Amino acid sequence: MPNFDLSAIWEQHTAHEFFTRDTEATLDTMVNDAYVNHIPVMTGGYGKEELRRFYSTDFIPKMPPDTTLTPVSRTVGADQLVDEMIFSFTHSVEMPWMLPGVAPTNKRVEIPLVVIVHFRDGKLAHEHIYWDQASVLKQIGLLNDPKLPVFGAETAHKVLHHTI
């Protein structure tokens, strides 16, 4: 079994998503039957045709220009990688992949985000992406009942600084 540098493959994939913003280059890092599942809102796609539509219409062009990914931890196994990060942005554009049907609020959002990436034959086979949607909704002003045990950017700050 060949030994692939999973971190390098993942870094190349995310560079195409967030920096070069190139759908075809992003897809070239993936197997034909790859899938992406944004667990909290059930967006993403299965197979290259669905993913081509998803990346080219719902994800890459709908990424706020000030988006930052701050690495927290990475675990790499034989065929899987887990990244924990802080995902930060200003909700200045419609984001159908994260906030389907929600108009831009121009609010700042900072959330812990976890990605579990499985690889096959040196390419991405799937991404399971998790975040706390209640925290996102609180930060953009759509969830503001003070009786609910929901926090905003404090969750990201606690991950980075271990205290609030």
Sequence and secondary structure as in RCSB ss.txt:
>XXXX:A:sequence
MPNFDLSAIWEQHTAHEFFTRDTEATLDTMVNDAYVNHIPVMTGGYGKEELRRFYSTDFIPKMPPDTTLTPVSRT
VGADQLVDEMIFSFTHSVEMPWMLPGVAPTNKRVEIPLVVIVHFRDGKLAHEHIYWDQASVLKQIGLLNDPKLPV
FGAETAHKVLHHTI
>XXXX:A:secstr
     HHHHHHHHHHHHHTS  HHHHHHTEEEEEEEEETTTTEEEEHHHHHHHIIIIIIGGGS TT EEEEEEEE
E SSEEEEEEEEEEE  S  TTTSTT      EEEEEEEEEEEEETTEEEEEEEEE HHHHHHHTTS   TTS  
 STHHHHHHHHS  
